[in-house]
Amino acid sequence: MRNFSKRLKELREEQELTLNQLSKKVGISRPTLYRLEKAQTDIKGEQILILSDFYKVSAGYILGSED
């Protein structure tokens, strides 16, 4: 599994959010979030920025290059 996929799921679960809830909060479709968490698609720069801002973490953390 790609590092970002695991991190995204962990961050969402820490916030006790469903994919539907997260989708509404960040403006990324539920199917896209699902594919990101399952490592079925690559994460785009804009998505990294949106999600890192929402979770208040660095882009490097989302990508798994930072702890």
C-alpha positions, -999 to 999 in steps of 0.1 A, spaced: 0 0 0 13 35 -8 21 55 22 -4 83 14 -33 58 12 -26 45 47 -22 80 61 -54 93 45 -74 65 61 -58 69 95 -64 107 95 -100 102 85 -106 76 111 -89 97 138 -115 124 131 -143 98 131 -155 108 96 -171 87 70 -160 91 34 -193 109 27 -187 133 55 -151 140 44 -162 145 8 -187 172 18 -161 190 40 -133 191 15 -150 190 -19 -134 159 -32 -158 132 -44 -164 102 -23 -154 78 -51 -121 97 -55 -114 96 -17 -122 58 -17 -98 52 -46 -71 73 -28 -75 53 4 -73 20 -15 -43 31 -35 -62 27 -67 -52 61 -80 -24 86 -75 -30 117 -54 -28 150 -72 -11 181 -59 -43 200 -54 -58 171 -34 -27 170 -12 -30 207 -4 -68 204 3 -63 174 26 -32 187 44 -50 220 51 -81 202 64 -62 179 87 -36 206 97 -6 184 87 21 189 62 20 177 26 50 155 35 31 139 62 2 131 38 27 116 14 44 95 41 78 112 39 74 128 73 63 115 107 
